[in-house]
Amino acid sequence: MKTDTEPPRIRIVRHPLKYRLLEVKQVTRVAPGTVRVTFQGDALEGFCEQAPTDHVKLCFAEPGADLPVEPVVQNDTWMDAPEGMSEPLTRDYTVRHYRREARELDIDMVLHGTGVGSTWAASAEPGMRLGVFGPRGSEEIPFVHDWYLLGADETALPALARWLEMLPEGVKVLAFVEVPGPEHEQVLTTRTDATVTWVHRGDAEGGSTDLLERAVRAAELPEGMGFAWVAGEANSLKPIRRYLRNECGLTKNQVDVDGYWKRGVVNHDHHEDEHQPHA
C-alpha cells in the first residue's frame, strides 16, 4: 500500500565480536517440536541485543569432543581457522530472551531432522555447555509505522514473538504463523493491537506449501505507512516478497523478507556474511 510519507531506513548497529562458553541452566518444552534452552554464565556480561531479529551463532562440539571449537577473532573480525585446525561447527539462532541482571539467555530450538542443532537440542539438559558467538549486529527499524505485517513458520517464530513484545503499545499488527498443528501454537504476549492467525499445514513438510502466502494475500492491509517482516523457508517466501513489493507497492524500506532456512540445504546462511561488516 503506497504512502506519501517517506519510510525510514533500516539501520545496522554493530556489536563487538565475542565468544562465550555458557552452561545450560534449564530446558523447557514450549511446544511439541520446540525446546527453550536457558543458558547462564558470567561470560554474558556485556551481551548486546536490541532488535527483534537479533541472532547468535551457537557453536557445537565436534563428534567425540567435550567442548566446541572456539572461533578465531582478530581486530573484531572472525578469521579462518589456522591450517590444520577445524572451523567452528555453528548454526544461527534467534535470541528469544536476555535477562541482563540474571545473566541468562533463552534460545528456542526447533526439533526437526537429524541436524547438529536439532540433535543437540533433543538431548539438552542442565550442566551441558555450548559456545555462543554474537550477536554481530542489530537491524534497527524505527517503530514509527502505522501498522505491521508479520509472518513466520516455527523456525522464525522466536523472532516474530520478539516483534510482538517490542512493538509500541496499541499499534496495529497483523501476524501469521505457520505450524504443523494447533498443539504447536504458543502463547504470545504483546502490548500491540495484534491479530494473530495460526495456519496449520498438517503432515505436509515445512516449506512445501503456499499456506503462509495465501494467508498474507488474504489480509486486508490498513491505511497508512506499514512495514512487513516475513521469515521462514527461503523458496516459499519468494512469492510473498513479490506480492508485498509489486502488488502492495511497499518500498524496499518497508519490506524485510528473510529465508531462515532452505529445504535440502544444510546450514543455509540466511544472514549477511558474519565475517564482514554489514552494508
Buried (B, 14 or more C-beta within 10 A) or exposed (E): BEBEEEBBEBEBBEBEBBBBBBBBBBBEEBBEBBBBBBBBBEBBEEBBBBBBBBBBBBBBBEEEEEEBBBBBBEEEEBEEEEEEEEEBBBBBBBBBBBEEEEBBBBBBBBBBEEBBBBEBBEEBEEEBBBBBBBBBBBBBBEBEBBBBBBBBBBBBBBBBBBBBBBBEEEBBBBBBBBBBEEEBBBEBEBEBEBEBBBBBBEEEEBBEBEBBBEBBBEBEBBEEBBBBBBBBBBBBBEBBBEBBBEEBEBEEEBBBBBBBBBEEEEEBEBBBEBEEEBE
